[in-house]
Amino acid sequence: MAQEQTITAKVTETGESAYAVDIEVSGYRLKGDEPVSSGGGGLGPAPYDTLLAALGECTAMTVRWYAKQQNWPLEKVSVSLTYHKEGRQDIFTKDITLVGDSLTQEQCDRLIDVAGKCPVQRTLEGTPVIRTVGK
């Protein structure tokens, strides 16, 4: 599941609202915007919405991957997330729901532990390098 190839994204303003953008990444097209309350048109998720969704997506996929590797009877995983700031501190909370009547408590505990090790979480907790260049 580790990401070793380069991913390329292109984000371009659309003019549909003050902040609306088209996002192209890995062959997918998405739309982003700010909510009306922030001066946008509410035409798509805002940047922190997308970041929160990426963390949840990665968490669910990592739990599923691990359960498959162990051949554990996980039927479904669901991740509910919240994000807010306390002063300058960013606070992400992940609430993991595991479904599988045959899962043991030990397996559930391990899957919750694994949920805290998804690659996107490790990136957020690490020290990524972001280079900004212009044309």
Solvent accessible surface area in square Angstrom, and as a share of the most:
residue,aa,sasa,rsa
1,M,105,0.47
2,A,81,0.62
3,Q,96,0.43
4,E,159,0.71
5,Q,130,0.58
6,T,123,0.72
7,I,93,0.47
8,T,104,0.61
9,A,60,0.46
10,K,129,0.55
11,V,88,0.50
12,T,71,0.41
13,E,131,0.59
14,T,46,0.26
15,G,67,0.65
16,E,102,0.46
17,S,27,0.17
18,A,69,0.54
19,Y,115,0.44
20,A,1,0.00
21,V,32,0.18
22,D,37,0.19
23,I,31,0.16
24,E,77,0.35
25,V,38,0.22
26,S,79,0.51
27,G,84,0.81
28,Y,149,0.57
29,R,160,0.58
30,L,89,0.44
31,K,68,0.29
32,G,3,0.03
33,D,4,0.02
34,E,48,0.22
35,P,58,0.36
36,V,109,0.63
37,S,111,0.72
38,S,62,0.40
39,G,45,0.43
40,G,10,0.10
41,G,29,0.28
42,G,44,0.43
43,L,77,0.38
44,G,24,0.23
45,P,69,0.43
46,A,14,0.11
47,P,90,0.57
48,Y,118,0.45
49,D,75,0.39
50,T,55,0.32
51,L,56,0.28
52,L,34,0.17
53,A,61,0.47
54,A,36,0.28
55,L,4,0.02
56,G,6,0.06
57,E,97,0.44
58,C,13,0.08
59,T,0,0.00
60,A,26,0.20
61,M,103,0.46
62,T,10,0.06
63,V,0,0.00
64,R,74,0.27
65,W,110,0.39
66,Y,34,0.13
67,A,1,0.00
68,K,141,0.60
69,Q,111,0.49
70,Q,77,0.34
71,N,137,0.70
72,W,55,0.19
73,P,59,0.37
74,L,10,0.05
75,E,113,0.51
76,K,121,0.51
77,V,23,0.13
78,S,47,0.30
79,V,27,0.16
80,S,71,0.46
81,L,37,0.18
82,T,82,0.48
83,Y,51,0.19
84,H,82,0.37
85,K,107,0.45
86,E,105,0.47
87,G,70,0.68
88,R,231,0.84
89,Q,112,0.50
90,D,54,0.28
91,I,49,0.25
92,F,61,0.25
93,T,72,0.42
94,K,49,0.21
95,D,92,0.48
96,I,28,0.14
97,T,71,0.41
98,L,35,0.17
99,V,61,0.35
100,G,14,0.13
101,D,143,0.74
102,S,80,0.52
103,L,21,0.10
104,T,73,0.43
105,Q,131,0.58
106,E,140,0.63
107,Q,30,0.13
108,C,30,0.18
109,D,80,0.41
110,R,90,0.33
111,L,0,0.00
112,I,81,0.41
113,D,65,0.34
114,V,10,0.06
115,A,2,0.02
116,G,29,0.28
117,K,84,0.36
118,C,0,0.00
119,P,46,0.29
120,V,44,0.25
121,Q,32,0.14
122,R,138,0.50
123,T,77,0.45
124,L,69,0.34
125,E,120,0.54
126,G,39,0.38
127,T,131,0.76
128,P,79,0.50
129,V,114,0.65
130,I,148,0.75
131,R,200,0.73
132,T,127,0.74
133,V,138,0.79
134,G,71,0.68
135,K,256,1.08
